[in-house]
Amino acid sequence: LAAQYVVYQQSELKLRSTWHKAVVWFMNALRFNPQLVNKHRKFEEALVGSETSATVLTACGMAYIYYRQLSVVAYAIETNILPMSRDVCTYARWFSGEYATIMTWFFAHIFTVMAHHLTVLDVERDIVSVADPGRGGYCTPVYDRMRDGDRNRLYWKHPM
């Protein structure tokens, strides 16, 4: 089995992208059944359909990313506020410790740790000085991030 797995890994190099390879590997790990592999069958035959499933999964993920980007741009046009302005206000809220959900806390924690350890400048000080309304910054509730309700309302107003 180990030799067949090495052959399979070498044939995997023909895939289109790193993301696609990761999805194929994950789908193969889920679908692998050792009872299907015997001396008369190749390792790849035990994984029938996994590459097609990975392609479909990758396409669905990319379609969601494109739809999300399109809705962010449409929301920016609708509200006349640039998405980067909203991002700066979000980062300022994260640096000041405002979290709406556990997932927000998780992403905020990762972002703040990376900002402290991977940047040369004091990003926190610069962002908070520009954004904090208590220090003369521009962030008000108007600059809050786009939520799912905003996206849904925008979709029903202008179907995409």
Order of alpha helices (4+ residues) and beta strands (2+ residues): alpha-alpha-alpha-alpha-alpha-alpha-alpha
